[in-house]
Amino acid sequence: MRPAVYKAWARAFHSNLQEPALPLEEYPSLQAFFIRSLKEGSRPIDPDPNCLVSPVDGKVLRLGQLRGPGTMIEQVKGFSYPVSSLLGATSSLHDATEEDISGEQTEQNVPESSNAKSWWRVSVASPKLRDRTLLSPKRGIFYCVLYLHPGDYHRVHSPVDWSIFKRRHFSGNLFPTNERAVRTIRNLYVENERVVLEGQWKEGFVAIAAVGATNVGSIKVSLLHQTELCIR
């Protein structure tokens, strides 16, 4: 009966059954199917070393720039939470934002003719656009909130080649994270259980916060050739 159950799940949540790495009958449980791996080549990775790759299949809910540890991220209109509450009071974000500010001051003092080089001169991405005004590097620390639908591929991969130096687990609730819950539960992402990874890539500070939800309450961190989190 398992393949029939998985097919029903896929129809209900619009999962692509052409992508799983294994035949349906080889998944011993719905949980195993939920955290299924994909066939090789299903998600081509941009080889550009200056490119940030989305770590998950998901819908972008919010994005913006962090001006400091006290920066508020808007959950929905009227509901906001500080990034320091999400990442934790001991997050290295504070040091990273201080470095960012000092870097901006340095930028103002460097003559245009100077040959000095620093990481802020490199753009996070290199879009191939003809309008050169859109290609100027924008330095700073930015955030992006991604929502995984129940039918999405539920593994989280490294967005860049980075070194992880801190991992923390925050116990909490397992409220749903769907659109209705986001609009009714204040501080939803801060209240829910989550695992935060912090590290460094060649452009500076990086953090990933994997937030649990109803029936998705187990986060397994597998450090292989790349970071992969199985969110169950």
Backbone torsions as a table, in degrees:
resi	resn	phi	psi	omega
1	MET	NA	-15.1	-173.5
2	ARG	-59.7	-48.6	179.2
3	PRO	-56.3	-36.4	179.2
4	ALA	-65.5	-40.0	178.4
5	VAL	-64.4	-43.4	-178.9
6	TYR	-66.3	-37.5	178.4
7	LYS	-66.2	-39.0	177.7
8	ALA	-64.8	-41.6	176.6
9	TRP	-60.7	-45.2	-178.1
10	ALA	-62.8	-39.4	178.2
11	ARG	-66.3	-40.9	-177.3
12	ALA	-67.0	-36.9	-173.9
13	PHE	-116.5	12.7	172.7
14	HIS	60.9	45.0	175.0
15	SER	-81.7	146.7	178.8
16	ASN	-90.8	107.9	-176.9
17	LEU	-80.4	0.4	175.6
18	GLN	-85.0	-10.2	-172.9
19	GLU	-98.2	-27.6	-177.4
20	PRO	-55.7	143.3	-176.8
21	ALA	-71.3	-26.7	-176.5
22	LEU	-114.6	155.1	171.1
23	PRO	-61.4	149.6	-174.1
24	LEU	-56.9	-36.9	-176.5
25	GLU	-67.6	-13.1	-178.7
26	GLU	-89.4	-4.6	175.9
27	TYR	-88.6	116.7	-172.8
28	PRO	-73.8	-15.5	-177.5
29	SER	-154.8	166.3	177.2
30	LEU	-64.5	-33.5	177.5
31	GLN	-62.8	-43.7	178.9
32	ALA	-62.5	-38.4	177.4
33	PHE	-69.4	-36.3	-178.0
34	PHE	-62.0	-38.7	-179.1
35	ILE	-102.6	29.9	-178.1
36	ARG	-56.9	147.1	170.4
37	SER	-87.0	167.3	-176.7
38	LEU	-110.3	160.9	175.8
39	LYS	-62.0	147.7	178.6
40	GLU	-57.5	130.7	178.4
41	GLY	90.0	0.7	-179.6
42	SER	-67.1	-30.1	179.7
43	ARG	-127.5	85.1	178.4
44	PRO	-57.8	135.0	-178.4
45	ILE	-99.7	131.4	177.2
46	ASP	-62.5	122.7	-177.3
47	PRO	-77.2	-6.9	-178.5
48	ASP	-62.1	117.9	-177.1
49	PRO	-66.9	-16.0	178.8
50	ASN	-96.6	11.6	-175.7
51	CYS	-103.7	136.7	172.1
52	LEU	-92.3	123.4	-178.6
53	VAL	-97.7	138.7	176.7
54	SER	-59.7	128.0	-177.4
55	PRO	-76.3	-11.6	-175.5
56	VAL	-142.9	164.2	163.3
57	ASP	-81.5	122.9	-179.0
58	GLY	-177.8	176.3	-179.6
59	LYS	-102.9	130.8	178.2
60	VAL	-74.9	118.7	179.2
61	LEU	-96.2	-41.7	-177.9
62	ARG	-145.8	149.3	170.6
63	LEU	-154.4	153.3	-178.0
64	GLY	176.6	-168.7	-177.5
65	GLN	-112.0	140.2	177.4
66	LEU	-94.8	121.8	-179.8
67	ARG	-93.3	-6.3	-179.2
68	GLY	166.2	171.6	-178.4
69	PRO	-58.5	-25.4	-179.4
70	GLY	-89.0	4.0	-179.8
71	THR	-59.3	135.8	179.7
72	MET	-92.9	133.9	174.2
73	ILE	-104.1	128.1	-178.3
74	GLU	-80.5	120.3	175.6
75	GLN	-74.0	-57.4	167.8
76	VAL	-145.7	174.9	-179.4
77	LYS	-58.8	121.6	-179.7
78	GLY	96.8	-16.2	178.5
79	PHE	-117.5	114.9	177.4
80	SER	-134.4	156.8	178.4
81	TYR	-143.3	146.5	-180.0
82	PRO	-74.8	142.7	-179.7
83	VAL	-62.8	-28.9	179.0
84	SER	-65.0	-29.4	177.2
85	SER	-72.1	-31.7	179.4
86	LEU	-74.2	-46.5	-175.6
87	LEU	-87.6	-19.9	-179.0
88	GLY	105.8	152.5	-176.1
89	ALA	-65.2	-25.7	-177.4
90	THR	-95.4	16.1	-179.1
91	SER	-62.0	148.0	176.8
92	SER	-78.8	2.4	179.5
93	LEU	-59.8	-36.0	-178.5
94	HIS	-59.0	-47.3	179.0
95	ASP	-64.5	-37.1	-178.2
96	ALA	-66.9	-39.9	-179.8
97	THR	-71.6	-33.3	175.7
98	GLU	-64.2	-41.2	177.7
99	GLU	-63.7	-36.9	179.7
100	ASP	-62.9	-42.8	179.8
101	ILE	-65.6	-44.9	179.2
102	SER	-64.0	-32.9	177.6
103	GLY	-65.6	-37.3	178.2
104	GLU	-65.3	-38.7	178.3
105	GLN	-65.6	-39.7	178.2
106	THR	-63.0	-39.2	-178.7
107	GLU	-60.6	-37.3	-178.7
108	GLN	-69.2	-27.2	-175.1
109	ASN	-93.0	-6.9	-177.8
110	VAL	-90.5	122.5	178.3
111	PRO	-64.3	152.4	-179.4
112	GLU	-61.6	-29.3	-177.8
113	SER	-82.2	-4.5	-176.4
114	SER	-68.8	147.4	177.0
115	ASN	-95.2	6.3	-178.7
116	ALA	-61.7	141.2	-179.7
117	LYS	-124.1	143.6	174.0
118	SER	-153.0	164.8	-171.5
119	TRP	-63.9	-25.5	-177.4
120	TRP	-69.1	-11.5	179.4
121	ARG	-79.3	-9.4	-177.3
122	VAL	-96.0	131.5	178.2
123	SER	-73.5	145.2	177.9
124	VAL	-61.5	-38.3	178.1
125	ALA	-135.0	161.4	-179.8
126	SER	-124.1	75.5	179.2
127	PRO	-64.6	140.5	-177.6
128	LYS	-88.9	82.5	-178.1
129	LEU	-116.3	149.8	-179.3
130	ARG	-80.9	-29.5	-179.3
131	ASP	-76.0	104.7	-174.6
132	ARG	-66.0	-20.0	179.4
133	THR	-67.3	-20.7	179.5
134	LEU	-88.6	-2.7	-176.4
135	LEU	-99.8	-1.9	-177.6
136	SER	-67.3	134.7	-178.9
137	PRO	-61.2	141.7	176.3
138	LYS	-120.9	107.2	-175.7
139	ARG	-88.8	157.1	-179.9
140	GLY	143.8	-175.3	177.5
141	ILE	-116.6	128.1	-172.8
142	PHE	-122.4	157.4	179.1
143	TYR	-127.2	157.2	176.3
144	CYS	-146.7	128.2	179.2
145	VAL	-103.5	120.9	-177.7
146	LEU	-117.8	133.7	179.5
147	TYR	-106.3	126.3	176.5
148	LEU	-94.5	118.6	175.6
149	HIS	-70.8	150.8	-179.3
150	PRO	-53.3	-27.0	-179.9
151	GLY	-87.3	-6.0	-178.3
152	ASP	-72.9	159.6	171.7
153	TYR	-65.6	119.5	-170.4
154	HIS	-103.2	52.8	169.1
155	ARG	-126.4	143.2	-178.0
156	VAL	-110.4	127.2	-177.2
157	HIS	-113.4	164.6	178.6
158	SER	-64.8	130.5	177.3
159	PRO	-77.2	-20.7	-179.4
160	VAL	-148.8	173.6	172.0
161	ASP	-81.1	109.1	-173.4
162	TRP	-142.4	165.5	177.2
163	SER	-110.5	124.9	-179.3
164	ILE	-90.3	126.1	179.5
165	PHE	-117.6	-3.0	179.8
166	LYS	-151.6	135.2	175.7
167	ARG	-134.7	128.8	-179.0
168	ARG	-134.8	144.5	176.8
169	HIS	-113.1	129.8	178.2
170	PHE	-113.4	115.6	175.8
171	SER	-71.6	156.8	-178.9
172	GLY	176.2	-162.9	-179.4
173	ASN	-82.8	173.6	175.0
174	LEU	-127.5	57.2	176.4
175	PHE	-67.7	151.6	174.4
176	PRO	-63.2	156.3	-178.9
177	THR	-118.5	19.8	178.7
178	ASN	-73.2	177.8	-173.9
179	GLU	-60.4	-40.2	-179.5
180	ARG	-64.2	-43.4	-179.8
181	ALA	-65.6	-40.3	-179.9
182	VAL	-60.2	-32.7	-177.7
183	ARG	-84.8	-11.8	-175.0
184	THR	-119.1	-22.8	-177.0
185	ILE	-104.4	113.4	-179.9
186	ARG	-70.2	142.8	179.2
187	ASN	55.3	38.9	-174.5
188	LEU	-56.0	-49.1	-175.2
189	TYR	-71.6	-24.8	177.4
190	VAL	-81.2	-31.9	-179.4
191	GLU	-75.8	-30.4	-175.3
192	ASN	-78.9	155.6	175.4
193	GLU	-63.4	143.9	-177.5
194	ARG	-159.7	160.0	173.2
195	VAL	-120.4	131.7	-179.5
196	VAL	-116.2	128.7	173.2
197	LEU	-110.8	133.0	176.4
198	GLU	-124.3	146.1	-178.9
199	GLY	-167.6	-163.1	-173.6
200	GLN	-137.8	134.7	167.9
201	TRP	-120.8	-178.6	-170.9
202	LYS	-63.3	-18.4	179.1
203	GLU	-98.1	-2.5	177.9
204	GLY	131.0	-146.5	-172.6
205	PHE	-73.9	140.7	175.2
206	VAL	-139.3	140.2	174.1
207	ALA	-142.2	143.5	173.8
208	ILE	-125.7	128.3	176.0
209	ALA	-113.7	112.5	177.8
210	ALA	-95.2	113.6	-173.7
211	VAL	-102.8	128.9	178.4
212	GLY	-75.8	172.3	179.7
213	ALA	-154.8	179.0	178.4
214	THR	-55.9	127.0	-178.1
215	ASN	66.0	6.8	176.8
216	VAL	-130.2	69.9	-169.1
217	GLY	-115.1	11.2	179.7
218	SER	-122.8	127.8	179.9
219	ILE	-121.4	114.2	-178.8
220	LYS	-107.2	124.1	-179.8
221	VAL	-99.0	118.2	178.8
222	SER	-114.1	114.5	179.1
223	LEU	-97.1	97.2	-179.5
224	LEU	-109.8	-132.6	175.2
225	HIS	-70.6	-23.3	175.7
226	GLN	-143.6	161.7	-179.6
227	THR	-74.8	131.1	177.7
228	GLU	-139.2	125.1	178.1
229	LEU	-109.1	123.6	175.2
230	CYS	-93.6	113.0	-178.1
231	ILE	-100.3	113.4	-173.6
232	ARG	-105.1	NA	NA
